[in-house]
Amino acid sequence: MEGARILVRVTRFGVIQIALHGLLSLAASLGLPCRDARAEADSGATSAVAASQGIAAAAPHDRAAAGGAPKASDDIIVTAKRYGDARVKAETEFNEEQIAPFGADSIQDLLGRMEPFIDAGGEEPVILIDGQPAGFDRSFLSYPAEALERLAVLAPEAAAQYGQPSGKRVVNLVLKKKFSSLTADAGVTWATRGGRYGGSLSAGRLIIDRPTRWNVQARISADSALRKSARNVPPRGGPADRMGYISSPDGAEIDPALSLAAGGIVTYAAIPPEALAGTPTLADFAATANRSHPVDPNDYETLTPSGRNLSLNAGATRPLGEFSASFSVNATRNTSHGRRGLPMASILIPASSPWSPFAGDVMLTRPFAGEQVLRNDNTSKSLGASFTLSGKISGWQTNFSARYARTWSDNLLEQGVDVGRVQALVNAGDPDFNPYGPWDERLLLSNRNHSRGENLSARLNVSRTLIDLPAGPLTTNLSLNGSRNQTRSQRSDSLLGPAPPLKTTRERADGQIALSLPLSRREEEDSSVLGDLTLDLSMSGQAESNTPLQKRYGGGFTWSPSPVLQLRGSLEQIETAPSFEQLDGPVISTISRIYDYSRQEMAEPVWIIGGNPSLGRGSQQNLALNAQVRPFGNQDLSLNIGYRQRVAKGGVTAFPELTPAIEAAFPERVTRDAAGRLIAVDARAVNIAHDTATELVSGITLRWQSGRKAGGDGQQARPADPVLVTASLNHHWRLKNELLIRPGVPPIDQLGPDGGQARHTLSFQATVGKRGLGASWNARWTGPSRLRGTTPSGDFHFKPSMTHNLSMHIEPYRIFDSLSGQGWIKNLKVSLDVQNLFDSYRRVTFGDGSIPAGYSRDEIDPLGRTVRLTIRKNSRMADKTE
């Protein structure tokens, strides 16, 4: 329902009397305390409905007259909008008792846990705060979930009402009118198989006083690196020694004179300490004959890097005359540090070298500098501020948002020793270059990238009712967006030197007009034959620096012939263009662990991501049809089935998985050495000549709450702490996914043996609990698939896999009466989250059942099961509804 209902009776004496239950419903909708008044004044009037349901019961004399015939009445029904409601009715709604069992610590966490009820496809929804667009402000995501009075997923037609493309889901977050909290939490994370540990600390303050609110939150988290030695992973080939040694080039005796001095055949000898500062003698090497300092190379390599994240968010909202103004700032700093092993080098020292006491040539094998490892370090920082102003101007509902942000990023990738340059120095017989001693850092190959970005964005959205039609108001929505992005970057290579600085600036502007046209409406007393039928139309254009206008047309309908059935569909025709990040994002070189199907081994190539200025424009057509059945006429049980089709021509897509077919289609993007080993992959976005994808999406959602009958009208008395059970099951069936890279090249069937993608995926989520206690279980199943092999071993067969996650939480003071009086435990919550509960992974075999090299348990998913324990404390909380 859209609001509270007030029953007004006009008597023959001309006296207007307001029915008691109408007053109580109005008071509840306004947040006024009315529990005592309701109990004292209940003298035969019907029960008022709970404010969270927004429904008021009709008086008994209105339901039926004596003998079942309707009785004429002069009653007038007035419908008032509930506090915080949006302009579009809710399709699914959760009140605070129904939110509590999910155990979410923040609104951001809650949105993730409620994804099956919002959008099973995982697309980020549009967020409203108390019925108003949040704009660029994201500080509300750190609010504690307890600050919500209710969460409403709006009907599909809401997208057009708020200037968004058809099909976008819109979520309205209704905050409590009075709320205050000071929250702190601490969490630890660990892998049950060891090797990786982490922790986090956060603190936040939030105050809500009707339209005025402010908040601040700080958070820090850190995770250790997972080393290869913590898992059963084959080491990288080649020697690994922390000091270095000499040997014969052919592995035989180094020098008879050395063997004589050492008293036995010498095939290798560690670098003696005397060699670090001067020319070593034969006797120096005799003292280290047949000795070395081998190490486990996996101790110096990481499977996942260490990381540290810092963030600070602050925001404030308050009335500004007839408007509401919001301002927020945020700052983040993220770092990661990866280890790529000891940089070993093998150098031939000729007998003529002034640094050699031997009669023949010897091979020097040594690390660059002791146990100094190769680094892969990334640092990113951001600072942003946003402003939002909303209100009514001459009947137009107006929302203006602006945001300014700056970003900085630094990337370092060390690749190894410049062996060619070292060999040249040795061959030159330079007396100042000691091959055994410390080496200059310039002899280490590395790539560095520094970038700085600047973004200024603004958005204006206005809407109003143009005319009241018999089926409802005809509304229009206008939105204008503008942005200016600027990037400065510079790359340097230890071989090529620094590249010229690169500066790019792009400006973009777009506008959209949308109409929501109600064609038919199902009334309570006089139902339309068509039921509820609404048509949404939108048209937009986008202009970018030095490019022609990009147009977009879309339309959709929502038809509900009865409360049990809802049908909706949308069609969009879009002229697409690459985003600013796809064009001018900073180019970053990092290391990625991928499986090399050509050599059947796990590889760690240089993975290049970032902007690709050569990307072109394209077009895309999207079609979506969906049917929803609610057997009880409410949100207790919902059945959904939908069809989606995407046809893109010349569009931009992320670089696909590097299968043999993709490598054959993009040979210029893949670099291999003389032995065929994978060295580097340019994984920046690409243009695709033709991309077609169709799928069927189906799902079922179930909600049950104790104390309320399934399919009831919500008028039963709600228990103080109702138990809530929710469950969802979603199925994705990919019917077609075909890529045509360029004309003249055979298309790639991503669902066939050239793509290796699974046709079927299932996701399940169940939550059970009440305020203070709850548990959630979610699972994901991926069906089998096959990928064509390029060797005599045959094709790769991917077995079905299933991953389970479990979350539990408890607030002891709410569950155990003996703890209710303990001040230190009040508002304390303990949460336990287990990811990959059964430590599962996706198995891969050849046709004969054998496991391909590189597809062992630890190479596919080295992290495995992880556990997180969090303790959260609200040291002070006030929660009052007025």
N, C-alpha and C positions, 0 to 999 in steps of 0.2 A: 504494500500500500504506500501511497505517496505521503500520507500525513495523518494526523489525528482528525477525528470526525466529531463535530459538535452537533448535538440534537437540540433544536430550538422549537418549542411548541407555542402556537398562537391560540389562545383560548377565545371563547365567544365574548368574554368581558374585555378583550383587547389587551390582556396582560401577557407579556412575554415571559415565559418561564424557561430557564435553562436546565435541562436534565442533568442530574447529578453525575452520571457516567461521562457526559460530554465534558463537564468541567474537569473531572479527574483526568481524562485523556489529554485535554489541553495542557493541564498542569504538568503531566508527565512528559509531554513533548517539549515543554519549555524548561524542563529540568527542575521544577519547583517541588519541594518536599510535600508529599501528600499521603504518606502511608497512614498516619494517625487519622487524618480527616476522612480517608476512605473507609477505615474501619468503623468510625463513629457514625458516619452518615449513611451507611449501607442499610436502608430500610425497605427492602423489597426491590430496589432498582437492580438491573442486571450488572454483572461484574464488568469492571473496566479491564481493557486488555493491557498487557504489559507495554511499556513505552517502547521497548526495543522492537516489538512487532509492528508498532504504529497502527493498530487496528482497534476500533471501538465497536462494541456490540450494539445492535439495535435493541430497543426496549421490547419487552415481551409483547405488548399490545400491537407493535408494528409487524411482528412476524406473521401473525394470523389472527383473525377475528374468531368469534365463537362459531363452531361448525366448520371451521377451516376456511371460510371465505375471507378475503382481504378486507380489512376495515379502512374506510376512508380516513385520512389524517391530514392535518395542516402542518405536519412536521417539515422543517427545512433542514437539509443536510449541508453543512459547510465543511469543506476539506481544507485543512491547513498544512503547510509544508513543515516537515520535521526539521529540527535544527541540523544543519550540515548536509542536508540532502542535495543531490545533484539535480540537473534539469531533466535527466532521464531516469526512469525507474530502474531499480536494481533487479538483475536476473538471479543473483545469488548473494546472500547476505549472512555475515557472521557477527553475532554480538559478542560482548566481552567474555561471557561464560563459555562461548564456543571457540573463542580465540585462545583462551588459557590452556587447554589441553595440548596445543601444539608445542608449548614450551619454548617459544622463540624469545630471545633476549632483546632483539631490536626489530624495528619495522622491516628493515632490509632482510633480516633472517626470516621473518614471518612471510614475506612475499615469496621467498624461495620455497618454503615448506608448503605454501598454498598453491604452488604452480599448477597442479592438476585441476584445481577449481577455477583458475584464472585463464590460463592458456596452455593446453597440453603440449603445444608445439614449442614452448619455451621462449617465445618472443617477449621482449620486455614491454610491459603495458604502459599506457599513459596514466599518470598519477594525478589525482585531484586531492586537495586538502580541504575538507569541509565544503565540498562542492565546487571549489575554485581550482583552476589549473595551477600546478606547482611551479610551472615555468622551468627555469634553469636551476632553481634551488634544489639541492639534494641533502641539505642538512637534516631534514626530517627523517631520513633513512636511519639515522643513529638514535632516534627516539626509542625509549623502551616500549615494548609491545603493550604494556599495561596502560599506556597513555591513550589507547584506542577505545572508543565507545562501541564502534562497529566498523566492519570492513565490507564494502559493497562492490561486487563485480557488476558493472552496468550492462544493460542490454546492448546488443551489437550496434544499434543505431546511434549510440552515444558518440562514436568516433566522429561522424560528420558534425555533430552538435558542438564538438570542441576543436574543429579544424584539423582533424587527423584523417589519414587515408582510410577508406572503407575496409572493415575487417579488423582494425586495431582494437584490442580490448582496452577498456578504460576501468580503472579501479578508483573508487572514492574512499578515502580514509577520513573517517569522522572522529575527531579528537574529543576527549572529555572536556567539559567546560571549565572544570577546576581540577588541576593536577599539578603536583610538585614532587620531584624525586631527585635524590643525589645517589648515583649508582656507581659502584665499582665492581670489577670482576677480574679474576685471575684464572688462567687456564694453562694446562700443560698438555702436550701432544707427544706421542711416541709411537714408533713402529714396533709391533709385538715381536718381530724378528730381530729387533735391535738395529743399531746403526744410524738412526735419525731421531732427533729429539727437538722439541720446540716449546715455546711458551709465549704468552701474551698477557698484557696488563692494559686495562682501560678504566677511565673514570669519566663520568658525565653528569651534567646538571641540566634539569629541564623544569621550567615553570610555565604553566598554561593558566591564564585567567581570561576565559571567554575569548574575545578576539585578539588578546595580547598574549604573546608567548615569546620565550627566548630559551636558547639552549647552547651548551658548549660541551664538546667531548674531545678527549685526547686518547690515543691508542698507540701502543707499541707492541710489536711482535717480532719474534726471531725464530729461525729454524736452522739447525745444523746441517752440514752437508752429509750426504750418504756416499761413503767411499765404496769403490769397487771391492775392496778387501772385505767389506761387511757382507758380501754376497758371493755365491759360487758362480763367478763370471770369469771366463777365460781371459788371461792377461793379454795385453797387446804384444805383438811379436817384437823381437829385438832385445838387445842387452839392457840391463838396468843395474847401474853401479853408482854408489854415492860418492866415490872418490875418483874412480877411473883407473885404467890399466893399459899396458902395452902388450902386443902379441905379434906373432908373425903373420904376414898377410895371408899365408896359406894354412895357418894353424899349426905349423910344425915348430921345431926348435927356433928360438929367437936368434941366438948367437952362441956358438960353441964357447967363446970366451966367457960369456955370462954363465953358462952351465958349469964351466970349470970353477968360476969364482963362487958359485952357489953350492957346489958339491953334488950336482945332479942336473938332469935335463930340465930346462926351463922353457915352458911354452907360453907363459904369461906372467906378468909381474905388476903389482900395484904401483901407482905413482908414488915415489918416496917423498917425504916431507921436504927434503932438500931441493927437490925440483921446483917447488913453488916460488922460490926466491932467486934461483940461479941455475946454471947448467948442471944437470946431474951427471954423476960418474957411473961407471960400470959397477963399482962396489955399492953405490946407493941402490941400484936396482937388484943387486944380489941379495940385499937384506930383505927385499919384499918379493923374492922369487916365489912363483906359483901361489901368490896370495892375491885376493881381491876383496871387494866389499859389496857383494851382491845384495840387492834389496827386492822386496816384493813390489813390482811396478803398480799393482792395484792399490797400494797404500798412498799413491800420489795422484790418483785419478778419482773423480767423483761421478757418480751416476746421476745425482741431483745436486745442484749447487746449494750453498748456504744462502740465507737471505735475511734481511731485516727491513721492516716496514714501520714507518712513523706517519701518523696522520693527526690533524687537528681540524675540527669543524666547529663553527659557531654561527648562529643565526638568530634573528629577531623578527617578530611580526607584531604590528600594532596598527590601530586605526589611524588614518590620516584624513581628517574631515569625513567625507562621505566614502572614502576609499579605505582599502587595507593595503599596507605596504610591508614588504618583507625584504630583508637584507641578510646575506650570508657570505661567509668567507671560508676558505678551506686551503689547507697546505698539506702536501704529502712528500715523503722521501722514501724511495724504495731502492735497495741495493741487493745485488746477488754476486756471489763469488764462486766460480767453478775452478777446479783443478784438472789440468789436462796431462799430467804425468811429468816425469823427469825429461828435460830436453837433452837427449843424448846425441853425441856426434862422433863419427869415426873418421879420423884424419890420417893420411899416409905421411909419415915423417921419413924423408929420404936419408940415406946414409951420409950424404953431403951436408946435411943440416947442421948448423953450429949447436943445435940443441940435442943432437943424437950422439951417444958414445958407442953406438953399435956399428958393426961392419956392414950390415945390410939394412934395407928398408924395414921399418916396423910400422904397425898399425896402432894408433893411439885412439882408444875408446874412452870417452869421459863425459860427465854431465857438464852442463854449462857453468854452474856455480854450486857445487855441493848438492844439497837437497832443495835448492830453489826450483819450484815447479812452474810450468806454464800456466798462465792465468787467463781466465775468461770472466772479466768483471763488467758489470753493468750498473749504472746509477741513473736514476731518473728523479726529477724533482718537479713539483708543480705548485703554483700559487694562483688562486682564483677568487673572484668575488662576483656575486649576482644580486640583482635587484628586481623585485616584482611589485607591480602596482595594479590593483584590481578594484573595480567598482562600476557604477552605472553612470553613463553620460547620455542625457537626452533619450532615455529608454534603451540604450544599447549597453549590454553587459560587456565590459571592456577589461582586457587583461594585457598588460605590457610587461615584458621581461627583457632584461639585458644582462650580459655576462662578459667579463673580461678575464682572460687566463693567460698565464705564461708558463712555459715548460722548458726544462733543461734536461739534456741526456748526454751521458758519456759512456762510451763503449771501448773496451780494450780486449783484443784477441791476440794472444801470443801463439805463434805457430811452430816455433822450433829454432834451431841454430842455423845461421846462414853458413852452411858447410862450404859452399863454393868460395865464399870470401875468406874464410879461415884457411882453406887449402891454398888459396892464392898467396896469403901472407906467409905460410910455411914454405911454399915453393920458392918464394922470393928470398928466403934466407934472412929475413929481417931480424937483426940481432936484438931489436927492442920488443919483438913480439914473442913472448914466452908461451908456447903451446900448452905447457903444464900448469901455468899460473892463472890468476884471475883474468877473465875476459871482459872486454868493454861491453856495456849494455847494448851498444849499437850493432853488435854481432848477433843479436836476438831478433828474429823476424817477428814483426807485429803489425797489426792494423789498429788504428785509433779513429774514432769518430766523435766529433763534438757537434751538438746541434742545440739550437734555441728556437722555440716557437712562441708565437703570439697570436691570440685569437680574440676577436671582438664580435659578439653576436647580439642580435636584438630580435624580438618577436612581438608583434601586435596581433591580438585576436579580439574580434568584436562579434557579437551576435545579438539577435533580437527576434521577436515575433513580428512577422510582416502582416499576417491576417489570421483571424480565428476562423477555421473551417469547421464544418459539422463534425468531422472526425478528430479535430484537434488543431493546435496552432501550426501554421506554416512558418518555420523558422529558417533563418539564413545565418551563415557563419562566414566571416571574412578573416583571413589571416595573412599577414605579411611578415617575411623573414629576411634578414640581411646579415651577412657575416663577412669578415675580413680576416684572412689568415696569412701569416708571414712566417717563413722559416729561414733561418740562417744555419748553414752547416759547413763543416770542413772535415775532410778525411785525410789521413796521412798513412803512408805505407813505408816501412823501414827500407824497402828496396827502391821504391819510386819516389820517395819523399812526399812532402805535403802537396795535396791537390789545391787548386785555386778555391777560395771560399765560394760557396753557392748560396745565393739569396733568391727566394721565390716569394711572390705576393699574389694572392688570388682573392678576388671579391665575388661574392655570390649573393643574389637576391631572388626571392621567389614569393609567389602569392597564390592563394587558393580561395575559391568561393564554393560554398557547399550549401545545399538546400535539403531540408528534411520535410517531406511532404506526406502527411497522414492521409491515406485514402479511405480508410474504414476503421471503425472503432467498435469494440465489443463492450456494450454497456451492461450493467448489472440487471436492469429491468427490461430493456428493449434491445436484445442482442442483434447485431448486424449479421446478415447471412455470411459475409466474408470474414467476420472476426476482426482482429487487429491486423492492419496492413499499412506499412510505412515504406515509402520510397526515398532513398538517399541518392543525391546527385552531386558530383564535385568536378571541378575543373581547376587546373593549376598550371602555372608556368614558372620556369626557372631560368635565370640568365646568369652566366658566369663570365669571368674576364676573357675577352677575345674569343668567345664561342657563341654560336647562335642560340636562340631561345629553345629551351627544352620543355615540351608540353606533356601534360598528364591528364587523362580523362578517367573517370571512374563512376560507378553506380552500384547500388545495392538495394536489396529489398529485405524486409522482415515481415513474415506473415504468420500469424498465430490464429488459425481458425477456431481453436478451442484452448482452454487452459492446459490441455494435455499435450498439445503439439505445437511446435514452432519450427518454421522453415525460414532459412535465410540464404542469400546468395550475393555474390559481388563479382564484378568484372572490371578490370583495370587495363588501360592501354598506356604504357609509359615509355617516354624517350629517356633512356638512362645515360648517365654520365658518371665517370669515376669520381669518387670523393676526394677531398683535399688530401687526406692521409694516403690514399692509394696513389695519388699523383706526386705529392711533394713531401710525404713523410720522411723522416730521417732514415738513411740507409744504415742498417745495423748488421754486423757480422757476428754470429754466435755459433755455438756448436749444438747440433741436434743428433740424437741417437735414433737412427732409423734402420730398417732392415733392407739390405741390398739384395734384391731378388736375383740379380744377374750373377753375383758371386756367392749367394747363399751364405751371408754372414751379416752380423750386426756391424754397422758402420757409424762413424762419427764425423760426417763431413762438415765443412764450414757452411752454415745455413744463412743465406743473405735474405733479409726482409727489409721492407720499407717502401718508399715511393718509387713509382715507375712513370716518368713523364711521358713516355711514348704511348700510354694507354689511350684508346679511342672511345667514342660514344657508341651506343647501341639502342635497342628497343626491347621491351619486355611486355608480355601479356599475362595477366594473372586471372585465373578463374577459380572461384571457391563456391561450393554448394554444401549446405549443412542442414541436417534435420535433428531436432531435439525432441525427445518424448519424455514427459513427466507423468507417469501413470497416476499419481495421487494429486496432480494439479499443483504441486508445490515443489520445493527444492529437496525433499527427502530422498527422492530417487530420480536420477536423470540418465537417459540413454542418448548417446550422440553418435552420429555417423556423418562423415564429411568426405567430399571429393575435392582435391586440389590439383590444379594444373598450372605449370609455369613454362612458358615458351620464350626463350631469350635469343636474340639475334645480335651478334656483335657486341654482346655485353661483357662486363668485367666480372671476373670470378677469382677467388683465391686459388693459388697454385694447388693442383690436385695432388693426391698421394702419389709418390714416385713409384708407380708400377712399371713393368717393362713397356707397356703400351704408351704410357705417358712419357717415358724417357725417349721412346722412338718418335713421339710427336713433338717434343721440345728438346732436340739434341743440343741446341745452343745453350740450354740452361744447366746442363750437367757436365761436370769436369771430372775426368779420371786420369790417374797416372799411367805410366808405361805398363804397369802390371795389371791395370784394369781396376785398381782400387778407387772407390768413390772419394773424391777430394773435396768438392764443393758443389752446392746446388743453389742456383738463383731462384729463390722461392717467392719472389715478388709477384703481385697480381698480374693476371694475363687476360687478354681478350680471347673470347671464344666465338667462333663463327656461328654456331648454333647449339643451344642447350635446351633440352626438353626434359621435364620431370613431371610425373603424375603420381599421385598416391591416394590411398584411402585411409582415412583416420577414423577410428571408432573408439568409443569409451563408455564407461559406466561409472557413475559416482553415487555414493550412498551416504546419507547422514541420518543418524538416529540419536535422539536425546532422551534421557530418562525423564519420566513425568509428563511426556507429551506423546499422544497417539500419532502414529504414522498417518499422514494425510489429514490431520486435524486442523482446525481453524485457528489454532494458537491461543484459545481462550482458557485453556486449563491453567491452573496455578503452577508456576514454575518452582521446582525445588531450589533450595538455597544453593546447593552445589551440584548441578545436574551433571550426569555422566554423558559424555559425547563420544560417539563412535563414527568415524568417517572412513571411507574406503574408496579408492579409485583404481580402475584398470583401463589402460589405454593401449591401443594396438595401431602401429604404423605399418602399412603394407605398401611398399614401393612398387608401383606397376611398371614404371618406365623411368629410366635415367640415362640419357644418351648425350654424348658430347661429340660435336664435330669441331675439331681444332681449327682447320682451315680447309677451303675447297681443294679437292683433289686428294685429300687424306681420308682413309676409311674412318667412319664414325666409331667411337668407343662406347660399347655398352657397359656402363658402370655396374650393372647388376649381373653381367655375364662373367666369363672367365678372364676377360681383359680388364675388368674393373675390380672384382673381388668384393663388392659391397653386398651386404645381406639384404634380402627383400623384406624380412619381417623383424620387427622389434616390439617388445612388450614392456611396459612399465607399470609397476604396482605400488601403491602407497596405502597404508592403513594407520590410523591414529586412534587411540583410545585413552580416555582420562577425564579428569575433572580439574577444577581449580586446585592447584597445588600438587598434582600428581598426573603423569602422563607418559606415554611411550609411542614412538612412531617407528614404523618399519617400511622401508621402501626397497624395491628390487627392480632390476632391469635385465631383461633377457634379450640376447641378440641371436638371430637365427644363423644357420650354416651358410657358407659361401665357398667359392672356389676361385683360385687365381691361377692363370696359365703360367706354367714354368718355362724357363728358357734353357734348361739343361736336361740331360737324359733321366734325371731323377723323377721328372714328371711334374704334375700340377701340385699346388699347395691347397690343402683342404683345411678350411677354418671350421672348427667344431663349434656347436652352439655353446654359448657361455651365459652365466647368470651371476650377477653381483648383488649382494645384499648389504644394506646399511641399517643400523639400529640407533635410535636416539631415545634417551630416557631422562626424566627430570623429576625432582621432588622438592617441595618446600616443607620441611619438617614441621614448622609451627602451625601449618594449616591442617596437617594430617594427624599429629599426635597432640591430644589435649594437654598432656603433661608438660609440653614445651611451649604452650601458648603464652605463658606468663614470662618466659625468658626473653629479656630485652635484646640480648646479643644475637639470638637466633631468629628474631622477627625479621620478615622479608628476606630471609636467606634462601637461596636456591642452589641446588647441586645438580649438575647436568653431566651426563655421560653419553658420548657419541662414538660409535664404532663404525668406521668406514671399511668396506670389503670384509664383512663379518666372517665369512668362511675362507678368507685368503685365497680366493679363486682367481683364475686368469684364463684367457682364451687360448686353448690348445690348437696347435697347428701340426699337421702331419702330411707326409706324402701319401700317395695312393696305397702303398704297401703297409702303412701304419707307422713307419719310422719317422722320427722327429728331425726336421731340417736343422742344420747347424745354425746357431744364432737364435733359435726359438726355444731355448731352455726356460725353465720357470723364472729364474732370476733375470734373464735378459729381456723377457717380455714385460714383466711387471716387478721390478726390483723392490719397490717400496712395500707392496703387500698390504696386510691389515694394519690400520692405524687406529689409535684410541685417543680420545680427547676428554679430559676431565676439567670441568669449569665450576668455579665457585663464584656466585654472584650475590652481592649484598646491596640492598637499598637501605642506606643508613637513616634516611628520612624520607617518608612518603606521605603526602596528603592527597586524598582522592575523594572529592565531594561533588555531588551533582546538586545543582541549585534549582 
